[in-house]
Amino acid sequence: MSEQSELEMLRLALAAAKEETAELQDIFDLQWEADMRGGRRWREANPGNELVLPDRANLVVWLLGLVERSAAHPGSLEGERCFCGKPAARKVEEVIFADDSQPIRHPLTSYVCDEHFREIMGPARHEF
């Protein structure tokens, strides 16, 4: 192998490593921002803990409890219809957090049939 082709291979490997590093940094940044949002919500709900960064596992359990408590109550879908006219099977809700970069937005709540729920949620639907 010539020195020129070896150098080109190293350049390609370096470019691939830089690309992977950028992707991993983006993933880390998303997770960090999510952790910070969750921590702010926890501190708002637990006055006197302004300087506390809750343990991630405890924070996730606390946040899941919020989701569980906010789940639709039995019978709450009664009489609701999907935009296609079918009876609603699911409630989809968008939450706008207090630190949203566009505070003029408002949350969305929509009742949808199973077919449109699958369309909206894609592969993630199995988690709900």
C-alpha positions in Angstrom: 0.0 0.0 0.0 1.4 3.4 -0.9 1.9 6.1 1.6 -0.7 8.3 -0.3 -3.4 5.6 -0.1 -2.6 5.0 3.6 -2.9 8.7 4.3 -6.3 8.8 2.4 -7.5 5.9 4.5 -6.5 7.7 7.7 -8.3 10.8 6.5 -11.5 8.8 5.8 -11.2 7.1 9.3 -10.8 10.5 10.9 -13.8 11.9 9.1 -15.9 9.0 10.1 -14.8 9.3 13.7 -15.6 13.0 13.7 -19.1 12.3 12.3 -19.7 9.6 15.0 -18.4 12.0 17.7 -20.8 14.7 16.5 -23.7 12.2 16.5 -22.9 11.0 20.0 -22.6 14.6 21.2 -26.1 15.4 19.8 -27.5 12.4 21.6 -25.8 13.4 24.9 -27.1 17.0 24.5 -30.6 15.8 24.0 -30.4 13.6 27.1 -28.8 16.4 29.1 -31.5 18.9 28.1 -34.2 16.3 29.0 -32.6 15.7 32.4 -32.4 19.4 33.1 -36.1 19.9 32.2 -37.1 17.0 34.4 -35.0 18.3 37.2 -36.6 21.8 36.9 -40.0 20.2 37.1 -39.0 18.2 40.2 -37.6 21.3 41.9 -40.8 23.2 41.1 -42.8 20.4 42.8 -40.4 20.2 45.7 -39.8 23.7 47.1 -36.6 24.1 49.1 -34.5 21.9 46.8 -33.4 24.6 44.4 -29.8 23.4 44.5 -30.6 19.7 44.3 -30.1 17.7 41.1 -32.2 14.5 41.7 -30.8 11.1 41.0 -31.8 10.1 37.4 -33.5 6.8 38.5 -35.5 8.6 41.2 -36.4 11.4 38.7 -37.6 8.9 36.1 -39.8 7.1 38.7 -41.2 10.5 39.8 -41.9 11.6 36.2 -43.5 8.2 35.4 -45.8 8.7 38.4 -46.9 12.1 36.9 -47.7 10.3 33.7 -49.6 7.6 35.4 -51.6 10.0 37.5 -52.4 12.1 34.3 -53.6 9.0 32.3 -57.1 9.1 31.0 -59.6 7.9 33.6 -61.9 5.0 32.7 -64.8 6.3 30.7 -63.1 9.6 29.8 -63.2 8.6 26.1 -66.9 8.0 26.1 -68.6 10.0 23.5 -65.3 11.3 22.0 -64.7 10.8 18.3 -61.5 10.8 16.2 -61.3 13.4 13.5 -62.2 10.7 11.0 -65.5 10.1 12.8 -64.7 6.7 14.4 -65.1 6.3 18.2 -61.9 7.5 20.0 -59.7 4.8 21.5 -56.8 7.0 22.7 -56.1 10.4 24.0 -53.0 12.1 22.6 -51.7 15.1 24.5 -48.8 17.5 23.9 -47.3 19.2 26.9 -45.7 22.6 26.7 -43.2 23.0 29.6 -42.7 26.3 31.4 -39.2 26.8 29.9 -40.4 26.3 26.3 -38.5 28.4 23.8 -41.8 29.4 22.2 -44.1 30.2 25.2 -46.9 31.5 22.9 -47.7 27.9 21.8 -50.6 26.0 23.5 -50.8 22.3 24.2 -52.7 20.0 21.9 -55.2 17.4 23.2 -56.8 15.1 20.6 -58.9 12.0 20.7 -58.0 9.5 18.1 -59.0 6.0 16.9 -56.5 3.1 17.1 -55.7 3.5 13.4 -54.7 7.1 13.7 -52.9 6.5 17.0 -50.7 3.9 15.2 -50.2 6.4 12.4 -49.1 9.2 14.8 -47.0 7.1 17.1 -45.4 4.7 14.7 -43.2 2.0 16.2 -43.2 3.8 19.6 -46.9 2.9 20.0 -46.0 -0.4 21.6 -44.7 1.4 24.6 -48.1 2.9 25.5 
